[in-house]
Structures are given as C-alpha cells and as structure tokens.
Amino acid sequence: TLAGLSRYIATVETAKHRTFQFLEADIAPDNKLVCIALTDAFHLGVLSSQIHAVWALAAGSWLGVGNDPVYVKTRCFETFPFPTATPEQTARIRDLSEQLDAHRKRQQAAHASLTLTGMYNVLEKLRSGETLNAKEKTIHEHGLVSVLKTLHDELDDAVLDAYGWGDLAAPLADLALQETASETLLVRLVALNAERAAEEAQGRIRW
C-alpha cells in the first residue's frame, strides 16, 4: 500500500528502456504503472542499475510488435535479491540515486518535449558509439545525456561493489564482453536468490 508514504518508486509496465523514478504521493498511479511502496533512494538506485535490468529482462515477459520488455512485479521485483550493503555503500548508492532522479526531472522540467525514452535512446547510442542525428543531438543537449551516462556508470559500479562483484564492472561496460558478463551476473543473482530463499525458510528475513 502507498498510504502514508511521501513518495514511491514507479516504472512503466511495458517499456523499451527499464527506468525507475520517484513519484510524489499525491500522484495517483494509472494501470500502466508498476508501483513499489518504498521511499529509500537506496532501493531506487539498485533497481535503476544494470544489475537489476539484467534480472528484470530474464524474469519478465515481452509484449507487442516491438517486443518490448514487460516488468512483472511478482517475478522481477519480489524475487530480486538486493545486496547486503555496508552503511558506506548504502549512502553512496542513495546519493547517486537521488542525483539521477533529480537530474532527469530537472531536465524534463526545463524542456517540455524531452522524454525519458528519448534520453535513453540517446544514452544507448552513446554507449554503442553510434553517431547521433540532428534530433538526437538536441536531446543530448537538452537532457545532458552525458551526465546521465556518468551517473548510471557510477551507480552500476556502486551497486556491483555492494554485491562484492566489482570484477564484473569492466566486462559489463565493454560491449564486446557485455553479453558474457550479463550471463555471469544472472547466474550469480540466481544463486543469491536461492541462498536468500533458504535463509527465509529458516526464518531469517533480511528486509
């Protein structure tokens, strides 16, 4: 339930790019939004990382002509094993997450035509090294997409560090190694999920 919360995390159920953001409590969600009743930016940061994106793609489903990923809450969120982070790691992820959320909202408020889809399409091109066309250059400028990329890169590193999987940081950032690294990451997440399930069966609930 969202009752009593000042804000909550939301993501569009079916989307090309899996993005999460905070919505104020007075914004009533529609049926196309998946709502997560958490207010801590630490959780938003982990969900916004490439680590969770790999999990969500594997656990979710697909829809439509564009075969867009669907975020199924029971499979993508409820089974996802969050890292057991130190206070310092938690603070780092929380800070980067607040910066990310504020950056996107600030740029969209300044440019009425700017969309998250547009920003993340350009981010995808930046990561692949593709040349931007005129429209994409405008989006890059209005959205300060290079800043968006830096925040996501730093967030990914911080979340991997919280899991103790810093060895995957470089491979996940390398297009040539990304697919293999994502498979390794998924194997580790599945193993961690099984470990957590065994703990819960014995009465230990982490969060």
Backbone torsions as a table, in degrees:
resi	resn	phi	psi	omega
1	THR	NA	149.1	-179.1
2	LEU	-96.8	-2.7	-176.9
3	ALA	-60.3	132.1	176.5
4	GLY	85.3	-4.0	-179.8
5	LEU	-89.9	146.7	177.2
6	SER	-82.2	-26.0	178.5
7	ARG	-158.2	170.3	178.1
8	TYR	-150.3	162.1	179.8
9	ILE	-91.2	138.2	179.8
10	ALA	-139.5	150.1	173.1
11	THR	-141.7	148.6	177.7
12	VAL	-73.0	133.0	-174.2
13	GLU	-56.5	-48.4	-179.3
14	THR	-117.7	117.6	-175.6
15	ALA	-157.1	148.3	177.5
16	LYS	-65.2	-42.4	-179.5
17	HIS	-113.3	130.4	-179.4
18	ARG	-84.9	102.7	179.2
19	THR	-121.8	146.7	177.3
20	PHE	-122.7	146.7	176.7
21	GLN	-150.3	162.6	173.9
22	PHE	-83.6	136.9	169.9
23	LEU	-117.9	142.9	178.2
24	GLU	-67.9	151.4	-174.7
25	ALA	-60.6	-26.5	-178.0
26	ASP	-81.6	-0.5	175.8
27	ILE	-90.6	114.6	-178.8
28	ALA	-79.6	123.7	-179.0
29	PRO	-72.8	145.7	174.6
30	ASP	-96.0	-179.2	-173.4
31	ASN	-74.4	-4.3	178.2
32	LYS	-94.0	-2.7	-179.7
33	LEU	-102.1	140.6	170.0
34	VAL	-98.0	120.8	-176.8
35	CYS	-104.9	137.0	179.0
36	ILE	-123.1	118.1	-172.5
37	ALA	-80.2	63.5	177.3
38	LEU	-131.5	142.0	-177.7
39	THR	-112.3	-9.5	-175.9
40	ASP	-80.9	128.1	179.7
41	ALA	-65.3	-18.4	174.4
42	PHE	-59.2	-46.6	-179.9
43	HIS	-66.4	-40.0	177.0
44	LEU	-60.7	-39.8	-179.1
45	GLY	-64.9	-44.4	179.4
46	VAL	-65.3	-42.5	179.7
47	LEU	-65.6	-29.9	-178.6
48	SER	-82.9	-3.8	-176.7
49	SER	-82.8	162.6	176.3
50	GLN	-63.6	-26.3	-179.4
51	ILE	-62.2	-48.6	179.3
52	HIS	-70.9	-33.6	179.4
53	ALA	-60.3	-41.1	178.0
54	VAL	-62.0	-44.8	179.2
55	TRP	-62.6	-47.3	-176.0
56	ALA	-63.7	-37.6	178.0
57	LEU	-65.0	-39.0	-178.8
58	ALA	-75.5	-35.7	-174.2
59	ALA	-89.0	-24.2	-175.3
60	GLY	-83.1	-163.4	178.7
61	SER	-127.2	-171.7	-175.0
62	TRP	-134.4	150.6	-175.2
63	LEU	-149.1	145.5	168.1
64	GLY	86.4	175.0	-179.5
65	VAL	-61.3	-37.9	179.4
66	GLY	-80.9	-0.6	179.8
67	ASN	53.2	47.8	-177.6
68	ASP	-75.3	144.8	179.3
69	PRO	-65.6	140.0	176.7
70	VAL	-111.3	129.5	179.5
71	TYR	-89.6	106.2	179.4
72	VAL	-96.2	109.4	-170.1
73	LYS	-56.3	-41.9	-176.9
74	THR	-65.7	-29.3	-177.2
75	ARG	-100.2	-35.7	-175.0
76	CYS	-86.4	-38.5	-176.9
77	PHE	-98.6	-51.0	-171.5
78	GLU	-66.5	-23.9	179.3
79	THR	-97.8	-4.0	-174.5
80	PHE	-75.6	126.9	179.7
81	PRO	-86.7	106.2	177.0
82	PHE	-68.4	153.9	179.1
83	PRO	-73.5	153.5	172.0
84	THR	-92.8	91.5	-171.6
85	ALA	-91.3	150.4	172.9
86	THR	-73.2	165.1	176.7
87	PRO	-56.5	-37.8	180.0
88	GLU	-68.4	-42.4	178.5
89	GLN	-65.7	-40.3	178.4
90	THR	-61.7	-44.4	-179.5
91	ALA	-63.7	-39.4	179.9
92	ARG	-64.8	-47.2	179.8
93	ILE	-64.2	-41.4	-179.6
94	ARG	-61.6	-44.1	-178.3
95	ASP	-65.0	-46.4	179.8
96	LEU	-64.3	-37.1	179.9
97	SER	-65.2	-43.6	177.5
98	GLU	-63.0	-40.0	177.5
99	GLN	-62.5	-43.4	-179.3
100	LEU	-62.6	-48.7	-178.9
101	ASP	-62.1	-43.4	-179.1
102	ALA	-68.1	-39.3	-178.7
103	HIS	-60.8	-49.0	-178.6
104	ARG	-63.8	-42.9	-179.0
105	LYS	-66.9	-38.9	179.8
106	ARG	-64.0	-45.5	-178.7
107	GLN	-69.4	-37.1	177.8
108	GLN	-68.4	-35.1	178.1
109	ALA	-67.1	-31.7	-178.7
110	ALA	-81.5	-21.2	-176.7
111	HIS	-135.3	101.0	-171.7
112	ALA	-58.3	-30.1	-176.9
113	SER	-86.5	-4.3	-175.8
114	LEU	-78.4	126.6	179.5
115	THR	-117.0	157.5	176.1
116	LEU	-63.0	-40.0	178.9
117	THR	-59.2	-45.2	179.0
118	GLY	-61.8	-44.0	179.9
119	MET	-62.9	-41.8	-176.8
120	TYR	-78.6	-24.9	171.0
121	ASN	-63.2	-43.3	178.9
122	VAL	-68.2	-40.0	177.5
123	LEU	-59.1	-41.3	178.6
124	GLU	-61.4	-40.4	179.1
125	LYS	-68.1	-39.4	177.9
126	LEU	-60.0	-42.4	-178.3
127	ARG	-68.1	-31.3	-178.4
128	SER	-88.4	-9.7	179.5
129	GLY	81.0	12.0	179.5
130	GLU	-73.0	154.0	178.3
131	THR	-77.3	136.2	179.0
132	LEU	-85.7	140.7	173.6
133	ASN	-83.9	-179.5	-174.3
134	ALA	-59.8	-44.1	179.8
135	LYS	-63.5	-41.5	-179.1
136	GLU	-68.9	-33.5	176.7
137	LYS	-64.0	-37.3	177.6
138	THR	-65.9	-43.8	177.9
139	ILE	-62.2	-41.2	178.5
140	HIS	-59.0	-42.7	-179.1
141	GLU	-70.3	-49.6	-177.3
142	HIS	-67.4	-36.0	-177.3
143	GLY	-90.3	-3.5	-173.6
144	LEU	44.5	57.0	-171.7
145	VAL	-66.8	-25.5	175.8
146	SER	-64.9	-36.0	175.9
147	VAL	-67.8	-41.7	177.3
148	LEU	-57.7	-44.3	179.4
149	LYS	-62.2	-45.5	-179.8
150	THR	-60.7	-43.5	179.4
151	LEU	-62.6	-42.4	179.1
152	HIS	-67.2	-41.3	179.2
153	ASP	-61.5	-44.7	-179.5
154	GLU	-68.0	-36.7	178.4
155	LEU	-65.8	-43.4	177.7
156	ASP	-58.8	-44.6	179.8
157	ASP	-63.2	-40.4	-178.2
158	ALA	-67.4	-39.4	-179.9
159	VAL	-70.8	-41.9	176.0
160	LEU	-59.6	-40.1	178.6
161	ASP	-62.1	-38.3	179.7
162	ALA	-65.9	-32.3	176.1
163	TYR	-79.8	-17.2	-174.0
164	GLY	83.1	23.4	-176.2
165	TRP	-116.1	40.5	-179.4
166	GLY	-60.6	-19.6	179.4
167	ASP	-65.5	-16.2	-179.0
168	LEU	-93.3	-6.2	-175.6
169	ALA	-59.3	-52.1	-178.7
170	ALA	-66.1	-47.0	178.9
171	PRO	-60.8	-37.7	-180.0
172	LEU	-68.4	-26.4	179.7
173	ALA	-87.5	-9.2	-178.0
174	ASP	-99.8	116.1	-176.5
175	LEU	-56.3	-35.0	-178.1
176	ALA	-70.5	-25.3	-175.9
177	LEU	-109.5	-4.4	-169.8
178	GLN	-61.6	-42.2	-177.2
179	GLU	-63.2	-46.4	178.6
180	THR	-64.9	-40.9	179.4
181	ALA	-64.2	-38.3	179.0
182	SER	-65.4	-38.3	177.4
183	GLU	-64.5	-41.9	177.3
184	THR	-63.1	-43.3	178.9
185	LEU	-60.3	-44.0	-179.1
186	LEU	-64.0	-40.6	177.6
187	VAL	-60.0	-43.0	-179.7
188	ARG	-66.6	-39.7	179.4
189	LEU	-66.3	-40.4	177.9
190	VAL	-62.8	-42.7	178.8
191	ALA	-64.4	-40.5	178.9
192	LEU	-67.0	-38.5	177.4
193	ASN	-61.2	-42.7	178.5
194	ALA	-64.5	-38.5	178.6
195	GLU	-64.1	-43.3	179.2
196	ARG	-65.8	-39.4	178.7
197	ALA	-61.9	-39.8	178.1
198	ALA	-65.4	-39.3	178.1
199	GLU	-63.3	-44.6	-178.2
200	GLU	-65.5	-32.5	177.5
201	ALA	-64.9	-24.3	179.2
202	GLN	-97.6	6.0	174.9
203	GLY	94.8	5.9	178.9
204	ARG	-97.3	112.6	179.6
205	ILE	-110.8	120.0	-175.0
206	ARG	-78.3	-33.7	179.0
207	TRP	-161.6	NA	NA
